[in-house]
Every structure is written in C-alpha cells, then in structure tokens.
C-alpha cells in the first residue's frame, strides 16, 4: 500500500462505476458510511483508508481485465495488497474482507495505545543491502521488508530514526514514508495472537480459485487456511517481494498488472526487468512499462 490520500480515494469511489458498486457492498457490510469518514480522516492508514484501498485496487484490476482482455493466472499483493489479492482469488468474499479489516484495525488501534508506541517502520530506497549492516550498526532494528535490492522497510525505535535517516543519506540513499505504528515485525507477536483469537476465527476462508503467491516467502497459497494465515502472519512476517517475483517467473508469467494506488511497485527494477508491467492507478490509464531485460525463461 503506497501513500494514498483519503480524499483522493473517496473521490475515486464516487466517480468510478465499478468502484461505486464495490462501495455499496462495503457500506452494507459495515452498516455505516465509508465516504463520510474518508472526508474527515487525517490518518493515512486508518480502517476507512485501508478498506478504500482494497476497493480501489479491485475496481482498477477489474476494469483493466475487462478493457484489455487480461486473464490472470495468479495474484499476489505486497503488505496491505494481500487483502485485495485474497478477494480477487476468491478466498474471501468482499463483504467479509471489509468486516475483517474493520475488526483488525480496531484491535490494532487498541493494541498500540499501550504497546510499542516507540516503534516506527521506515521505507528507504537506493540503499544496497550490503550497506545496511554499517548503516544499522548499533541501532536495534528488524528488517520488515525487502522490496528490491535497494528498497527496504526497517522497524526501529523512533528515538533512533533521525540518526538512521542521516546514515542512509550519507550512504547515498533516501528515506521515504515513515509508518506509524510499526508493521511486519516479530516484536508484534502479541498483536498477532490477539488477532488470531479475537478476529480471524470468525471468518471462513475458501480455497482460492486463482493461485495466490505469498509476498512473505514466495510460496503458492492454495487452501483457505493458508489464505487466512497469509493475512494473519503478515503482522509479524517481513515482506519479501523478490520471492513473489521469482514465483511469478516460474509460473511463466510475462505480464504483471499493478492495480491500485501505488508509488513504488511499478518502479522496482526487479519487477520491470523480469516482466512487462501494466499499470492501473487512480490517475492512470493502463500503461505498459517496458522491460529492459527479459530472461528467456520468463517470456510468455
């Protein structure tokens, strides 16, 4: 999930016909308006923005599939994108996913009122993995995401953030979004256990109709239990996008549609060098992104 303004998402859900239909499903599931909170919220990752992100991603993917005759052979999502992937794969109806996200966000808010308030997760780019060791020397941290060779998500104490960002810049890198609260970290095991006990047991996941590829280890997700585990374990497991890329390649994928609000995925060299990327964002028509180096084994 890239940074997406709540007001921008709200406008899209009203203007786009496919999104309006999904909005109706979501608001019926919630029993309340989704648009009203989107107009008021200043939080980037509250439950209303998270739900709107799923709706927008699904609507954009559906439109692209219809207009360009795309027939997906597998789906995957990074971080919050897993949720849209689980719905598109048929493992959970949209109405149930909306209720699940609403419940998860509520428990997260309660959890972080008393726990781990000192932690943040920081995106950094143009920072080669070998350089991370020196940058993080003496800083307690977890690697919460590896999106490409030079794109990472690091969880650390907020008191160390300024020094960490300074070191990243000295090494020639850039610091992007700071996530508050932290995400995808083993230290959040208490939250994961609470979600397992209080939320996930109330939802029944079906076996996916389309294979889902995990963004945590690159493995196919083929059963309902595995789809539920994918969402739950995302709380504590790091995003490892190269594993997903490699699995897509092994499946013979030649084109990848990046659907939804995104400022990162369509720019990653690991994706652009392996596949022809088609982008369907809030402000885009579907645009192919050329692949400069396509391995023969991946071509389809």
BELSUL-V803106 format. One record per residue. N is the residue number from 1. D_FIRST is the distance of its C-alpha to the first C-alpha in Angstrom with 1 decimal. Layout:
n = {N N}
d_first = {D_FIRST D_FIRST}
This chain:
n = {1 2 3 4 5 6 7 8 9 10 11 12 13 14 15 16 17 18 19 20 21 22 23 24 25 26 27 28 29 30 31 32 33 34 35 36 37 38 39 40 41 42 43 44 45 46 47 48 49 50 51 52 53 54 55 56 57 58 59 60 61 62 63 64 65 66 67 68 69 70 71 72 73 74 75 76 77 78 79 80 81 82 83 84 85 86 87 88 89 90 91 92 93 94 95 96 97 98 99 100 101 102 103 104 105 106 107 108 109 110 111 112 113 114 115 116 117 118 119 120 121 122 123 124 125 126 127 128 129 130 131 132 133 134 135 136 137 138 139 140 141 142 143 144 145 146 147 148 149 150 151 152 153 154 155 156 157 158 159 160 161 162 163 164 165 166 167 168 169 170 171 172 173 174 175 176 177 178 179 180 181 182 183 184 185 186 187 188 189 190 191 192 193 194 195 196 197 198 199 200 201 202 203 204 205 206 207 208 209 210 211 212 213 214 215 216 217 218 219 220 221 222 223 224 225 226 227 228 229 230 231 232 233 234 235 236 237 238 239 240 241 242 243 244 245 246 247 248 249 250 251 252 253 254 255 256 257 258 259 260 261 262 263 264 265 266 267 268 269 270 271 272 273 274 275 276 277 278 279 280 281 282 283 284 285 286 287 288 289 290 291 292 293 294 295 296 297 298 299 300}
d_first = {0.0 3.7 6.6 8.0 11.5 12.7 15.9 14.3 12.6 15.9 17.9 16.2 16.8 20.4 21.2 19.9 22.3 20.2 17.6 20.6 21.8 18.6 18.7 22.2 21.4 18.8 21.3 24.1 22.4 21.6 25.1 23.9 22.3 18.6 19.3 21.5 19.2 16.5 19.4 20.2 17.2 16.6 13.9 10.4 9.3 12.4 13.1 13.6 10.4 8.6 11.3 11.2 7.7 9.3 12.4 11.3 9.9 13.1 15.3 14.3 14.8 18.1 19.4 18.9 20.6 23.4 24.1 24.1 25.5 22.7 23.5 20.7 22.1 19.1 15.4 12.6 9.0 7.2 6.6 5.5 6.1 9.5 10.4 10.6 12.3 14.8 15.7 16.2 18.3 20.5 20.1 19.4 20.3 17.8 20.0 19.9 16.2 16.1 18.8 17.3 14.0 16.5 18.7 16.2 14.9 18.7 19.7 17.1 18.4 21.9 21.3 20.0 22.9 25.2 23.5 21.8 21.6 22.4 19.3 16.1 13.6 13.7 12.0 15.0 15.8 19.3 20.4 22.1 22.0 25.8 25.5 23.3 26.4 28.3 25.6 24.9 28.7 29.7 26.3 25.3 21.8 19.6 17.5 14.2 12.6 14.3 12.3 15.6 19.0 18.2 14.5 14.1 12.6 15.8 16.7 19.9 22.1 21.4 25.1 24.5 21.5 23.8 25.8 22.9 21.5 25.1 25.6 22.5 23.9 27.4 26.2 24.8 21.1 18.6 16.6 13.3 11.0 12.7 11.1 13.7 14.4 14.0 12.1 13.0 16.6 20.0 21.3 19.4 21.7 23.3 20.2 19.7 23.4 23.2 20.5 22.5 25.6 24.6 21.8 21.4 25.1 25.2 23.2 24.6 22.5 24.2 24.5 21.9 23.6 21.4 20.8 17.4 16.7 15.4 12.8 15.0 18.3 18.3 20.6 21.0 20.3 23.4 24.3 23.1 23.6 21.5 18.6 19.0 19.2 16.0 14.1 16.6 16.9 13.2 14.4 16.8 16.0 14.3 11.9 14.4 13.1 16.7 18.0 15.9 17.1 20.7 20.7 19.8 22.6 25.0 24.4 25.6 22.5 23.2 20.5 16.7 15.0 11.4 10.8 8.4 7.0 6.7 8.7 8.9 9.4 12.3 14.0 14.3 18.1 17.9 16.4 18.4 21.6 21.4 20.5 20.8 17.3 17.1 14.5 14.0 11.9 12.9 15.6 16.6 19.2 18.8 19.6 20.6 19.7 22.9 23.0 25.5 26.4 26.2 28.0 30.6 29.6 26.2 27.7 27.7}
